[in-house]
Amino acid sequence: MTVDAEVEDVKPKLNLTVVFGENSMKIQVKPNTPFKKVFEATYKRFNLAPGSIRFGYEGSRIQPDDTPFSLGVEDDDQIDAQAEQVGGGCS
């Protein structure tokens, strides 16, 4: 593999900000990294149980298998995290 080919294989990392209430964290990911890794880092950073918060981008919920590339996420974009709500149905 030539040096030029190696440079083409290197994908730039995206700088994302995950906002959870008044807290936020910055994270760098490659465009093809599944959001599952972002979720895990967020749970660990905020000391939360896995599955206890939901993630969104531009009003749409992010699934663990989604990638920044598949959602059109760009450098310096914001990912919103909200506490999971249980209940709220009519009785």
C-alpha beads as a LAMMPS data file, in Angstrom:
LAMMPS data file: protein, C-alpha beads

91 atoms
90 bonds

1 atom types
1 bond types

-500.0 500.0 xlo xhi
-500.0 500.0 ylo yhi
-500.0 500.0 zlo zhi

Masses

1 110.0

Atoms # bond

1 1 1 0.000 0.000 0.000
2 1 1 1.418 3.389 -0.927
3 1 1 1.496 6.411 1.337
4 1 1 -1.199 8.085 -0.791
5 1 1 -3.507 5.069 -0.371
6 1 1 -2.944 5.060 3.392
7 1 1 -3.865 8.749 3.619
8 1 1 -7.122 8.087 1.753
9 1 1 -8.006 5.285 4.212
10 1 1 -7.770 7.665 7.185
11 1 1 -11.207 9.095 7.832
12 1 1 -11.413 12.402 9.693
13 1 1 -12.926 12.297 13.138
14 1 1 -16.029 14.298 13.958
15 1 1 -16.227 16.384 17.114
16 1 1 -19.679 15.953 18.649
17 1 1 -21.246 17.431 21.762
18 1 1 -23.674 15.289 23.751
19 1 1 -26.020 17.474 25.827
20 1 1 -27.881 15.947 28.779
21 1 1 -29.862 18.553 30.722
22 1 1 -27.394 21.161 31.922
23 1 1 -24.438 18.809 31.403
24 1 1 -22.516 18.225 28.223
25 1 1 -19.549 16.250 26.991
26 1 1 -17.450 16.377 23.857
27 1 1 -16.557 13.215 21.992
28 1 1 -14.634 12.422 18.816
29 1 1 -15.900 9.656 16.527
30 1 1 -15.243 8.420 13.034
31 1 1 -18.134 8.824 10.575
32 1 1 -18.677 5.044 10.415
33 1 1 -18.638 4.423 14.203
34 1 1 -21.955 3.026 15.470
35 1 1 -23.676 5.357 17.937
36 1 1 -23.719 2.449 20.396
37 1 1 -20.172 3.484 21.351
38 1 1 -21.279 7.082 21.907
39 1 1 -24.150 5.824 24.077
40 1 1 -21.795 3.705 26.203
41 1 1 -19.369 6.599 26.696
42 1 1 -22.246 8.881 27.720
43 1 1 -23.629 6.398 30.277
44 1 1 -20.175 6.017 31.770
45 1 1 -19.401 9.758 31.805
46 1 1 -22.682 10.691 33.538
47 1 1 -22.741 7.536 35.731
48 1 1 -26.088 6.353 34.340
49 1 1 -27.552 2.901 33.805
50 1 1 -27.482 1.718 30.175
51 1 1 -30.813 2.398 28.480
52 1 1 -31.810 5.107 30.948
53 1 1 -31.550 7.935 28.417
54 1 1 -32.579 8.397 24.787
55 1 1 -30.534 10.130 22.136
56 1 1 -31.725 12.363 19.321
57 1 1 -30.356 14.324 16.388
58 1 1 -32.361 17.069 14.690
59 1 1 -35.604 15.807 16.222
60 1 1 -35.133 12.136 15.273
61 1 1 -34.256 9.350 17.666
62 1 1 -30.842 7.750 17.177
63 1 1 -30.660 3.950 17.136
64 1 1 -27.552 2.101 18.421
65 1 1 -26.673 0.816 14.934
66 1 1 -26.939 4.263 13.287
67 1 1 -23.683 6.000 12.355
68 1 1 -22.876 9.698 12.016
69 1 1 -22.493 9.126 8.264
70 1 1 -25.893 7.440 7.911
71 1 1 -27.622 10.356 9.696
72 1 1 -25.673 13.115 7.962
73 1 1 -24.053 14.303 11.192
74 1 1 -21.336 16.886 10.622
75 1 1 -18.378 18.137 12.630
76 1 1 -19.370 20.147 15.738
77 1 1 -23.011 18.953 15.674
78 1 1 -24.993 18.406 18.876
79 1 1 -26.564 15.154 20.045
80 1 1 -29.426 15.557 22.514
81 1 1 -29.827 13.114 25.398
82 1 1 -33.017 12.955 27.459
83 1 1 -34.099 10.821 30.386
84 1 1 -36.297 7.883 29.450
85 1 1 -39.893 8.499 30.470
86 1 1 -42.035 5.609 31.610
87 1 1 -45.786 5.762 31.806
88 1 1 -47.980 8.662 30.912
89 1 1 -50.745 6.554 29.417
90 1 1 -54.441 6.933 30.129
91 1 1 -55.982 4.768 32.811

Bonds

1 1 1 2
2 1 2 3
3 1 3 4
4 1 4 5
5 1 5 6
6 1 6 7
7 1 7 8
8 1 8 9
9 1 9 10
10 1 10 11
11 1 11 12
12 1 12 13
13 1 13 14
14 1 14 15
15 1 15 16
16 1 16 17
17 1 17 18
18 1 18 19
19 1 19 20
20 1 20 21
21 1 21 22
22 1 22 23
23 1 23 24
24 1 24 25
25 1 25 26
26 1 26 27
27 1 27 28
28 1 28 29
29 1 29 30
30 1 30 31
31 1 31 32
32 1 32 33
33 1 33 34
34 1 34 35
35 1 35 36
36 1 36 37
37 1 37 38
38 1 38 39
39 1 39 40
40 1 40 41
41 1 41 42
42 1 42 43
43 1 43 44
44 1 44 45
45 1 45 46
46 1 46 47
47 1 47 48
48 1 48 49
49 1 49 50
50 1 50 51
51 1 51 52
52 1 52 53
53 1 53 54
54 1 54 55
55 1 55 56
56 1 56 57
57 1 57 58
58 1 58 59
59 1 59 60
60 1 60 61
61 1 61 62
62 1 62 63
63 1 63 64
64 1 64 65
65 1 65 66
66 1 66 67
67 1 67 68
68 1 68 69
69 1 69 70
70 1 70 71
71 1 71 72
72 1 72 73
73 1 73 74
74 1 74 75
75 1 75 76
76 1 76 77
77 1 77 78
78 1 78 79
79 1 79 80
80 1 80 81
81 1 81 82
82 1 82 83
83 1 83 84
84 1 84 85
85 1 85 86
86 1 86 87
87 1 87 88
88 1 88 89
89 1 89 90
90 1 90 91
